[in-house]
Amino acid sequence: MKNRFLITAASLCLGLLLCLSVFAASGLSDIAGHWAEEQIEEWVNKGLISGYPDGQFKPDNPITRAEFVTLVNRACKIPQTDSATSNFSDVKASDWFYKEVLSGQAAGYISGYPDGTFKPNDPISRQETAALIANYLGLQPGNDSIIESFNDYQSIAAWAKPMVNAVVANNIMNGFPDKTFGAQKNITRAETVVILDKVQDYCGDAFLGVKGIVKMDDQPVKGALVRIFAKGSNEVLQETVTAEDAEFSFAVPAGEYEITAVQDKNVGYAGITVIKAGSAVNQEIILAAGARVNGTLLDKSGRRLANLPLGFTTNPTFVENTDSQGNFSLVLPMRGSDGQLLTYTGYFIHDGIQGVFARNLQFNGDTNLGQISTEIPGTTPPGGGGGGGGSGDTTPPAWAAGYPKTADPSPDGFRLLFTANENGTAYYVVLADGAAAPSASEVKNGTGNGGAVAIGSGNTALEANTEASVNVSGLNADTSYDIYVVAEDNVGNLQSSPVKLDVKTTSSTPGDTTPPTLISAAVNGSILELTFDEKLDASSQPAGSDFIVSVQSMQVNVSDVSISNNQVIITLAEPVKPGDNVTVSYTPGTNPIRDEAGNNATTFSDLPVTNNAGVLVAPPLDPTVATTIFNSTAFLYTGSNAVQTGMAPDTIEEKRAAVIRGRVLNRDNTPLPEVRITINHPEFGSTLSRSDGYFDMAVNGGGVLTVRYEKDGYITAQRQVDVPWQDFALLPDVVLINYDSTATPVTLGSSTMQVVRGSQITDKDGTNRRR
């Protein structure tokens, strides 16, 4: 399936096909007597598909690739993913099918065309459909024996024949009465319903998940690149980048897999076996410091190999592409779980064929492999160009005036600056002050004189007459070093001798004696955050007894305290409520709050805490894309902090998405929080008014809805509102009247006449007491 556009699929025009069903199946005017009438009726009644606004289903119309993916996801209840990004240039976050395509991509059953597109609005053919389904369900391809019975067997593409054979063998797809399969025909809406109705029987086994978290020093790691491979394979099946929670998930069929995670110079990996749904949840990948391995790949003529896939494998595999200058840089684990150095094989892939450029490599620290020749044939540059294989160029590059040089010395390093007269590579080594001078070839190899270990080494690509720079770090403060630099052009002409540079790092920053200053305190629920003006020492561990937290003048127990960057996170034994007055006091204990310079935070007492409980904060919008009502308001009912609860999954339709907004007040016109808001459609769940009295509730627009306001001790109220699509519907303020606490109770079944007395009321008619 690698030689074709690896089955992707389908798009249901949301407003037309996948909207909340507005027609009962019996209302469709064009399916009576159709061969697929029964299945279409069933799917429409289940809400999996619907008709067009004109009352037709159009069963013989083709279906697009994005539409088909959407129906597969719905039929098999494939969860939507928020952790992935689109690999396709024509699938944007503003597209209605964006999350559907991402979910199919994460589930591992769709890919795209070689040009990086998905073509979501193109029709999907029958053979493409067969391949997608076989890929998703993990059906055994089989041979061609079954499909040879079709009269048009030879018209089925070679890449599709095993998959067509598989779906026909499993009775998921069949041929036509004329004994043809029609591989090139576009699949119709009716055929899609019938096929996916059969696929549903397999769905429980097809979607299997791998979930996990990336940690380092027992802390979650944000921004880690996580990749999953089939065991023993060099091909990345899926990849994602961890967010704040450091979690990742992949949808894969049963099998053995390897997972890698890399973040900066830290790396980790794990092997995993998926045998049934849920068997691989909570896979923890622990990062440790790795070795950064650099190098440059050359073809047989000495030319740099740009944008070439390469990797290092030792089970698992770590992959990368060379840059435009043929350079590569990867971070690799140094040791296995047994503490022994790992042994790697370096490979590249050229024209679909894998070749090896190094074997039996072990790394005990950062390593520069230098320029590595491969067996890839070289190419002769066009006439008139300078310096290339076959050009007769034997002159090494020359440095521009004043280069190379150092700049910006710091306590732990400096910058190296290079400018030469032609394209090539600059190599450098960092040696102790007064060390013996190395040769040009030794500098290129990253060593000192006689192969001595260098304090540091590296290389960078040179572009003719353009300044390049390298940051050198990890050195000692207030120390002198000798730097040796040499340049080589792209055809292998190396300067005969290196240039020596002298550099001295600066002294350490004068001792910081200023204690960290508390700049804010805020609480939301059971989490109280103290924010300081500088990063805190993560090893400081203040005890819960160091703090006194008071809510409404009553002390609340502290169950946990942790340090994160410049914040102290205090977990309370019970959450605060909207409107509660909160204060916090701190007295340093045996392991106080301190900054990274060791300065202890000072005592503070009865500090007011901002109470954000009941305050709704929308996530920031991405200004680079158009954001729909559907996407911008999904936070109301999704995620761990959703304020709208009890909503049935997939209730809100993207094209019909709308929000009802209103405010609830007391009789004295003050905001009334914690009023339960519901709609006369229970599938929308409920929400509560906030501390400011306002509420927002996501619904599907397109009609009149009844809003119900309920709160203990208050008379229930109702309001109706006409809700449009893709907009906010604003309700007038509603005042809830509390029950009269002094009213005389009435006992039913008692005396025939009873007198009821209420509270004293003053209005335009004067002061009186109702009876």
N, C-alpha and C positions, 0 to 999 in steps of 0.2 A: 504494500500500500504506500511505499515511500515514493514511487514513481508517478503518482497521480495526485490529484488534489485531495487526498485522504478525507473522505466523506465528511462533509459538514452539512448543515441543513437548515433550514426552514423558518419562515416568518409569518406569523398570523397578524395581518393588519389589525392592530388592537381594537380599533373602533368598529371593525367589521366582523372579525372572526373570533377573537378571544375575549371580547367584552363579556361582562356578566350577562348571562342568557336573558334576553328580553322576549324571545319567542319560545313558546312550548313547542316540542317536536311536532305535535299535531298541527301547528300553525304554519309549517313549512309547506309551500305550495307545489314544490317540484320534486318530491321524493316518493310520492305514492306510486307503488308498482316498481320502483327502482330495485335492482338486484341487491343493493346494500341498505335498503330501507330500514330493516330491523336494527342493524348496528348503528346507523345514523341516529335513529330515534333514541336508542339507549345512551349514546354519547352526549346528545343534546340534553337529555334529561339529567345526566350526571354533571352537566356544566363543563364538560371537557372541551366542547366545541359548540359553536352557535351559528345561526344563519345570518344572512345579510339584512339590512334594514328594510328591504323591499319584500321580506317574507320568503325569500328563496334560499335554498342551501347551495345551489349550483354544484351538484355532486361531481360533474364531469370536468370542472375547471381544474387546471394544474395548481400545484401548491409550491411555494418557494422554499428555499433552503432554510431561511430563518424561521418560517412558519413550521416546517417539519421538526426542527430542533425544539421549538416551543412545545409542540404536541408530545414529543418523546419525553421531555422533562415533566410535563403534566401527567402523562399516562403512567410513568414510572416513579413519580413523586421524587424526582431528583432535586435535592435542596439547592437553593440559590447560594452562590458564594460571594463574599465581600472581600476576600483576601487576594483575589487574582486580578490581573489586568489583561486587557485584550492584546493578543498577538497579531491582530489583523488591522491593516491600515484603513479598511473601509467599515470598521465597526467602532463607532464612537459612543461615548458615554451618554450622549443626547439621544441615541437611537432607542426606540421602544424595545427592541430585541437585545439590547446590550447585555443585560444580566442573564438572559436565556442562553446566549452564545457563550458567555463566560462559564455558565454552569455546565454546558455540554463539553466545553474545553476542559474544565476541571475534572469532569467525570471520565475524561480520556477517550471519548468516542468520536470527537471531531477534531479536524486539523484544518488546513487550508490549502490554497494554491501556492506553487513555488514562488510567485511574485509577492507573497505576503498578504494577499487579499482573501476574503471569505465569500464575496459575491452573494450577500444575504438575500438579494431580491431576484436572483436567477431561479428558474424552475429546477426541481430535482428529478433526475431520471429514475427509472425502475432499477437499473443496475447500481446506481449510486445509493439508492434506498436500501437495496439488499446488502451492500457492503457496509453501510453505516450500522444496520441492525446486527449483522454478524459480528462486527467489531464491538458494538456495545454489549451484546450478550455473551461474547467470548465463545461463539459457536466454532466447532472444529471445521476447518475449510473443506476437507474431503476432496475427492477427485471429481472428474467430470462425468462420471457414469450416469448420474441421474439427469443432468440437464442435456445430455446428448439426445434425449427423446424429443426435445423441442426442434421444430423445423428450422427455426432461425438461430440454432445453437452457435453457428460460426459468427454471428453478428455480436455476440457478447464479448466485451473487451477481455483480453487475456487476464488483466489484473483482477477483473470482477468475477471470473468464472468460479473460483473456489468458494467465494462468498455467496454467489447465486445458488450454487450447489447446496451450500449449508442451509440457507433459509428455505429452499424447496424441500430438502430432506426432512426438515423439522416442521413442514406444513405451515410455515409462516407466510410464504408467498407461493402463488401458483401461476400457471400459464393461462392463456386465453383458449376459448373453444376451438380456434383454428390450429391448436397445438404449437403456438408461438409463445415466446416469453416477452417479447417487446422490450428488450433491454434499453434501447435508446429512447423509448417513449417517456414523456413526462408523467410522473405519477399523479393521479387525480385525488381530489378531496375524498371521494368515496373510497377509493382504494386505500388511502392513508388511514381512514377510520378502521376499516376491516383488518388491515395488517397490524396496526398498533393495538387493536382489541386482542389479537392473539399474543402480541409481545407482552401485554400486561401479565400473562400467566408466568412469564419468566422474570419479571422485574425484581421480585424479591431476592433473587440470587445474583442479578446482574450488577446492582450498585453496592459496592463494598467500599468502606472508607478507611483511610489511614489518617489519624489525627495525632497531634503531638504538640510539644512546646520546646523552645530552644532556651537553654539557660547557661549562665556562666557564673561561677562563684555563688550558686544557688539563687541568682537573680535572673528574671526574664530578660531576654535580649531582643530589642527592637532593631529592625533593619537587617536581619540576617537573610541572606539568599539561600533558600532551601530548594533542593532538587531531588527528584526521585527517579531511579533507574531500575529496570528489570535486572535481577541479579546476573552478573557476568556480562552485562551489556554496557556499551559506551554511549548509548543514545539517551538523552534526557527526555523522559516521558512528560513530566510536568515540572514547573517551578513556580515559586511564589516568594514574596518578601514578607517577613513577619512585621506585624503592627505593634501597637503599644502592649498588647497582651502576650506577645511573643509566640502566639499559637499559629499552627499551620494545619492544613487538611488537604488531602488528595483523594479523588475518587478513582479507584482502580479495581480491576477484577481480581479474583483469587490468584495467588502466586507468590513468589519470593522477590523481595525488593531490597534495594540499598538506598539510603537517604543521606545526603550530605548537606551541611550547613556552614556558611562562611560569613563572617562579619569582620571587616577590617583585617587584622592579622590573626584572628581567632577562627578556629575551624573544628568541626566535629562530624561524626558520621555514625550510622547505625544500620544494622541488617534487620529485616523484618519479614515475617511470613503472614500473609492474609489468607485465612482459611474459611472465614465466614464473616458476615457483617458484624462490625463492632469488635472483632477480635484483636484489632491493632490500635485501639484508641489509647490516648495518653502515652504515646511513645516520646520519651524524653531524650533530647540530644544535648549533650554537655559539650560546650566549647572549651578549647584550651589553646594556648599560644601555638601558632604553627610556624612553618618556615616559608618565607617568601622566595619563590624560585623564579628567576628572570632568565631570559635568553633571547636569541634571535635566530630564526629559521631561514636558511638559504637554499636556493636550488643548486643544481650541479654546476651552474656557471657562476655561482657566487652572488646571484641576485637575491634580494630579500623577498620572502614569500608573504605578501600582504593578505590579510583577512582569511587566513587558513585555519580550519578547525584543528585543534590539537588537544591532548589531554595526558594525564599521568594516571595510571591505573595500578591498584594493588588490592582491588576489592575493598572499598569501592573505587569509583572513578571520579576524577576532578577534571573539568573541561574548561576550555577557553578558546578564543580566536586570536590570532596574531593581529596587531594593529596595522595601520597603513605602511609602517616601516618594517614589518616583519617581526616586531618585538612582542614578547608575551610576558605575563606576570601572573602567577598563581600562588595561592596560599595552600600549603599541604600539611597534613598531620605528620609529625616526626616519628611518633612511636605508637605501637599498637597497645591493646589492653594488657598485654603481657610485659610491657615496659621495654620491649626490644624495638630497635629502629626498623621502620617499614622499608620495604624494597619496592621501588617503582619501575615501571616501564613507560617510557615516553613515546607517544604515537601521534601521527597526524593523519588527516583524511584528505586525499586529493582525487578529484574526479570520482568520488564514491568509493575509492579503494583506500584501505588503511595501510599505512606504512609505519615502521618503527624507526625513531631517530636516537634512542638511548635505551639501555637496559641496565638492570641491577644498580639503580641509583638509590642512595640513601642520603638523608639530609639531617644534619644536627644543628641547623641554624640557617639563616638567610644565605642563599647561594645564587651566584651568577654563573650560568652555564656558558656564557659568551655566545659566539656565533657557531651555529650547528649546521653542518652541511647535510643535505638529504639527497635521495636518489631521484628527486623530481627533476625532469628535464628542464634545462634553462632555455631562455628565449633571447633572441638577438634584438637589441633596440632598433627603432627606426633610424635611417640615415640622418646625419646632421646633428645627432645628440651627442652629448659628452659623456665620457666615463662609463662604459658598460662592457659586458662580456663581448668579446670580439672587437672592441674598439681600439685596442692597443694602448689603453691608458695605463701608465705605470707610475703616475705621479700621485703621491699621497696628498691629502687635504692640507691646507695651510690655515693657521689661526689668523683671525682678524686682529688688527692692532688693539692691544690692551687685553686680549683674551688668550687663554682662560684666566679667570680671576675669581676671588671669593667676595662675598657680601653678607651683610646682616648677621654678624656673629652673635650668638646667644650662649647662655650657660651650658647648653647641651648640643650645640651644633652651629651650622652656618649654611649659606647657599653657595653653590658652584655655578658659575655662568660661563657659557661657551658660545662662540660664533666662529664658523669656519667658512671657507669659500665654496664648498660643495656639499652635497648630501652625503651622509655617512653616519658614524656612531662615535660618540665620545665615551672613553672608559676612564675610570679613576680608581685609585686606592687611597686609603687613609692609613698612615703609618705613624709610629711614635716619633717624636722629635729626635732628629739625629740618626734615624735608622738608615741602613745602607740603601742606596738608590736601586730600584728595580729596573729591569729592561722594559722595552715597549711591549714585548710579548707577555711578560709577567704581569704588567698592568692590565693588559687585555684579559688575562686569565684570572684577575682579581687577587693576585698574591703579591707578597713583598719579594725582596731579593732572595734568590735561591729557593723560591717556593714558600717562603715564610708566610704564616697566617697574617692577613691584614686585619687591622682594627675595623675597617669598613671598606666596601667596594661597591661599584655599580656601573651603570651605563645609561646613556640616553640617546635618542635619535637626533641627528643634526639635519637641519634644512639649510641649504645654501644661503649664506649671508643673513641668517635669522637667528636671533639670540634664543638659546635654550638654557634651562636651568634645572638643577637638582637640589633638593633639600637633604642635607646630611644631618643626622641626629643620632642620639644615643651616646654622645661623648661626655667626658668629664668637664666640669666647670673649671675656669681659670687654668687651662692646660694648653700647651703648644703642640701642634701636630704638623707633620709633613704630608702634603698632598701631591700625588703624581698623576698627571693627566696625559692621555695620548688619544689621537684621532685616527680613524680608518674610514676610507670611502666605501661605496657600495660594491666595488669590484675587488675589494680585498687589499688595497694599497694602504699599509700601516705606516704611520710616521716612525722614523728610525729611532727616536729617543723621546722619552716623556718630558713634559714640562713640570718643574717642581714649584709648588706654592707653599708658603708658610702661613699658618693661621693659628690664632689663639682664641679659645672660647672665653666668654666674659665670666665675671664672677657671679656667684649665685645672687639672686635678689636679696637685698637686706631683709633681715628677719621681720616678719609680719607680727606685730604685737597687738593689732586691733581685734577685739572680739567680734564675732558675727552679730549683726543687728537684725532684730525681728522687724519685718516690714508689714506683715499682714497675718491675720488669723481668720479662718473661715471654716464653717462646718456645713456638711450636707448629709443628712441621714445620720449614720454612725461614724462617719469619717471626718475628723478635725485636722486641718492642715495648717501648720505654722511655717510661714515662708520667710527665709532670711536673705540678706543681701549678698551672700556669697555661698559657694559650694561648701557643704559640711563633710566632715570626716565620716565615711561610711562605717568605719569600725567603732565609732562612738555608739554606745548602746544605752541611752537613758532608760531608766525603769519607769513603769507606770506610776509608781509611788512618788516620782519626781513632780508629778502634775496634779493639780486640783482643778477639775472641770465641774462647773456648776450650771445647772439648767433650771431656770425659774427658781434660783436661790437654793436648789437642792443638789448636793454633790452626786455626780454620776461616776460609776466605776470605769476605770480604764483597763481594757483587756489586752491591748498590744500597742507597742511603740516601735516605729522603724524610721530609718533615714533614707531619703531618696534625693540625690543631687543637693539642692538648697532647701529642702523641706523636711520637716519632722511630721510624720504621719501618725496620728493618734487614733486608735480604734476604740470607740466607746462601747460599753456593754449593752447599751440600748440607744436607738436612734432618737434624735431630737425631732420635734414637730415644728411645722410652719408657725412662725410668730414667737417661738420660745426665745427668751433672753438667755444668752450663753456667755459665760466668762471663763477664762483659763488663767491659772497661776503656775509658775515654775520655780522650783528650788533645786539647784544642781545636787545630784547624788554622787555615788562612787564612780560612775562612768558618765560624765555630763555631756551635753551637747557641745561640740567644738568644731572649729573650722579645720581646713587641711593643714594649717600652720600650727595647730595645737592650741589655739586660743579658745577658752571656754566661754559659752554664752552666759550672759548675766541673768540674775534673778528678775522676774517680773511678777506682778500680782494683780489679780482681778482685771485682766485685760479683756475688753469687750471683743466678742467674736461675731463676725458677720454670719448670720444664719441664712444659708441658701436653700434650706429645705422648702420644697414647694415652689421654688423658682425654676421655671423652665428655660433652659438655655439651648438654643438651636445650634447644631454644628455649623462651622463656617462653610460657605459655599465656595466652590471652585470657580474663580473668575475666568478661567480659560475655556469653559464650556457653557453651553446653554443648559440651565437647570430647570426641569419641569416641576410642576406642583407635586407630582408623584414622588420624585426623588428628594425634593427639598423638605417634604413633610413626613417622610417615612420614619424619621426618628421618633415621632409621636407614639408609634406602635411597635417598633422594633428595638432590639438591643436590651441589655440588662436594666437600663434606666427608663424604659418605656412608660409613658404616663397614661396611655390608653391600653387597657388590658382586656383579656377575654375575647379578643377578636379571632375569628376563624382564619386559618391560613389562606393566603392568596385572595382575601376578600376585596382589597382595594385594587381596582383595575386602573392601569396607567392612564388611559385616555379619559376616564371618567373621574379621576381623582379630584377631590374637593375637600375643603375644611370648613366646619362650622365653628364660628368664634362668638363667644358671648361673655357676659359678666353677671355675677350674682352679688346682690347687696342685702344688707340688713335694712330694717325700717329706718334706721338713722343714717342711711346712705354710706355706711362703711362696708368695705369688702367682706364677703362671707366665704371663707375657704372651706374645703373638704365637703362640698356639695356634690353628690353623686349625679353624674350626667349620663343618661342613656337615650337611645333612639328607638323608635318603634320597629327597628330591625335588629334583633339580638346578635346577628353576626358581626355587628360593629363594636360589640363589647361595651365598655364604660370608661369614663374618666372622672377626675375630681377637679373642682375649681381650686385654683392656686391661692397663695397668700394674698395676692392682689385682687382676688375675686374672679379673675378671668379663667376661661377654659378654651382649649382648642381640641376639636375632635375630627379625625379623618373619616370621610364617608365617600360613597360613590354619588356623584351628582346626576342630575337629570330628572328630578321630580321633587315633590313636596314630602318633607320628613317631619315627624313629630318629636320634639326634644322634651325630655322629662327631667325635672329638677327634684332631688330628694335629699333630705337631711333630717336626722333624728331631732325631734322637738320642733320641727317646722312643718307648715302645711305644704304638701306637694303641689308643684306647679307644672304646667305644660305650655309649650309654644310651638307653633308650626313655622317652617321656613322653606322657601323654594330654593333648592340648591342647584346652581349651574355646574357645568363641567369645568375643570381646570381653573377654579377660582375659589375665593373665600366668600362664604355666606355669613353676613354679620347680623346678629340678633340684637334687638333692643335690650337694655339692662332689665334684669328680672329681680324684683324685691321679694324675698321669702319672708312670710309672716310667721313668727314663732307662736306656738300654742300658748294660751293664757294660763299661766301657772296658778292664778288665784281663782279660776273659775270653779264654781260648785260642781262636783261630779254628779252625774245622773245615773241612778240605779234602775236598770230596766226590770220590769216585773214587780216593782215596789208599788208605792201609793199611786193613785190615779193621777194626781197632780203634784208636781215638784217645782220649786222655784230655783232658777239658776242665776247666780250672780257672777258678773265678770269684774275685770279691773276697772279702775276709774280712768276715764278717757277725757281729754280736753281737745276740742276741735272748734270749728267756727260756730257751733251751736252752744258752746259753753262747756262746763265741766259736769260730767254725769257718770253714773255707774250703770252699765247695761244689765237689764234683768230679762 
